[in-house]
């Protein structure tokens, strides 16, 4: 008879339902979000594959302008090749350029999508938010210190003015 409640208690307490697991995860996430994100990122990391990057090779034709080939029988200086008394024959310079097609292979890399770990992004956003909060608090503290220093400087100025007046009054009293 004494073992029945104990066995019943063990059977009921050993049930771990989905609802209980979700509530514990929510509790851990609400109280310790950074540690929860780090644990989940380490436990279930994202897998980045190379299938997201595509490399395409294409052949392209580029037309290049090339200077003309020099003919060995042509004198390019403009000197007469044949000289007769009646007339001289001159070879004219040819300034035409030739256009030659050249094949070029072009490599193009397309990155379609990059997979990132959302837990890591969440952690970095939390770090940035914490840094912004700390910066705002530091600015408030610095403003308070500046106001405190200004207040002290005003009192020092007032004290120096009173000291100057006191020295002037004492000087006038002793010079009478």
C-alpha positions in Angstrom: 0.0 0.0 0.0 2.9 2.3 0.7 4.5 1.7 -2.6 1.5 2.5 -4.7 1.7 6.3 -4.2 5.4 6.2 -4.8 5.1 4.3 -8.0 2.2 6.6 -9.2 4.4 9.6 -8.4 7.3 8.2 -10.3 5.2 7.4 -13.3 3.6 10.9 -13.5 6.8 12.8 -12.8 8.7 11.0 -15.5 6.4 12.3 -18.3 8.2 14.9 -20.3 5.7 16.4 -22.7 6.2 18.7 -25.7 4.4 21.5 -23.9 6.8 21.2 -20.9 9.8 21.2 -23.2 8.6 24.3 -25.0 7.9 26.1 -21.7 11.4 25.3 -20.5 12.9 26.5 -23.8 11.0 29.7 -23.6 12.0 30.2 -20.0 15.7 29.6 -20.8 15.4 32.0 -23.9 13.8 34.7 -21.8 16.3 34.5 -18.9 19.5 33.7 -20.8 19.1 34.6 -24.5 22.8 34.8 -25.4 23.6 31.4 -23.8 20.5 29.8 -25.4 21.5 31.1 -28.9 25.1 29.9 -28.4 24.0 26.5 -27.3 21.5 26.1 -30.2 24.1 27.4 -32.7 26.6 24.8 -31.5 24.1 22.0 -31.3 22.4 22.7 -34.7 24.8 24.6 -37.0 23.7 25.7 -40.4 25.3 23.9 -43.3 26.7 26.0 -46.1 27.2 24.2 -49.3 29.1 25.1 -52.5 26.0 24.4 -54.5 25.0 28.0 -54.0 27.9 29.3 -56.1 27.9 28.7 -59.9 30.9 29.3 -62.1 30.3 29.8 -65.8 33.1 29.9 -68.5 32.2 31.6 -71.8 34.2 32.2 -74.9 34.1 35.7 -76.3 35.6 37.2 -79.4 37.4 40.5 -79.1 38.5 42.4 -82.2 42.0 44.0 -81.8 43.4 46.5 -84.2 46.9 45.5 -85.3 49.4 47.5 -87.4 49.9 46.2 -91.0 52.6 43.6 -91.7 55.6 45.1 -93.3 56.4 43.8 -96.8 60.1 43.3 -97.2 60.1 44.7 -100.7 58.4 47.9 -99.7 60.5 50.8 -98.5 58.6 52.6 -95.8 60.9 55.7 -95.7 59.4 57.2 -98.9 62.6 57.0 -100.9 62.2 56.3 -104.6 62.5 52.7 -105.6 63.1 53.4 -109.3 64.6 56.6 -110.5 64.3 57.6 -114.1 64.9 60.9 -115.7 61.3 61.4 -116.6 59.7 60.5 -113.3 60.4 58.9 -110.0 58.3 56.1 -108.6 57.6 56.5 -104.9 56.0 53.8 -102.8 53.3 55.4 -100.6 53.1 54.5 -96.9 50.1 52.4 -96.0 48.6 53.6 -92.7 45.7 51.1 -92.6 45.3 48.9 -89.6 44.1 45.3 -89.7 41.4 44.1 -87.3 42.1 40.6 -86.0 39.6 38.5 -84.0 41.0 37.0 -80.8 39.2 34.4 -78.6 39.1 35.2 -74.9 37.7 32.9 -72.2 35.7 34.8 -69.5 35.1 33.3 -66.1 31.9 34.5 -64.4 31.0 33.5 -60.8 27.4 33.8 -59.7 26.6 33.6 -55.9 22.9 32.9 -55.7 22.4 32.7 -52.0 24.4 32.8 -48.8 23.1 30.7 -45.9 23.7 32.3 -42.5 23.1 31.0 -39.0 20.2 33.0 -37.6 21.3 32.3 -34.0 24.7 34.0 -34.8 22.9 37.0 -36.3 20.7 37.2 -33.3 23.7 37.1 -31.0 25.5 39.9 -32.9 22.3 42.0 -32.9 22.2 41.5 -29.1 25.8 42.5 -28.7 25.2 45.6 -30.9 22.1 46.5 -28.8 24.0 46.1 -25.6 26.8 48.3 -27.0 24.3 51.0 -27.9 22.8 50.9 -24.4 26.2 51.1 -22.8 27.1 54.0 -25.0 23.9 55.9 -24.1 24.5 55.2 -20.4 28.1 56.4 -20.8 26.9 59.6 -22.5 24.4 60.2 -19.7 27.2 59.8 -17.1 29.5 62.1 -19.0 26.8 64.7 -19.3 26.2 64.5 -15.6 29.9 64.9 -14.9 30.1 67.9 -17.2 27.1 69.5 -15.4 28.8 68.8 -12.1 32.1 70.3 -13.2 30.2 73.3 -14.6 28.4 73.8 -11.2 31.8 73.5 -9.4 33.4 76.0 -11.7 30.6 78.5 -11.2 31.1 78.2 -7.4 34.8 78.6 -7.8 34.2 81.7 -9.9 31.9 83.1 -7.3 34.4 82.4 -4.6 37.3 84.0 -6.5 35.1 87.1 -7.1 34.3 87.3 -3.4 37.9 86.8 -2.5 38.9 89.6 -4.9 36.2 91.9 -3.3 37.4 90.9 0.2 41.0 91.7 -0.7 40.0 95.0 -2.2 37.9 95.9 0.9 40.8 94.9 3.3 43.3 96.9 1.2 41.0 100.0 1.4 40.6 99.6 5.2 44.4 99.3 5.8 45.2 102.2 3.5 43.0 104.7 5.5 
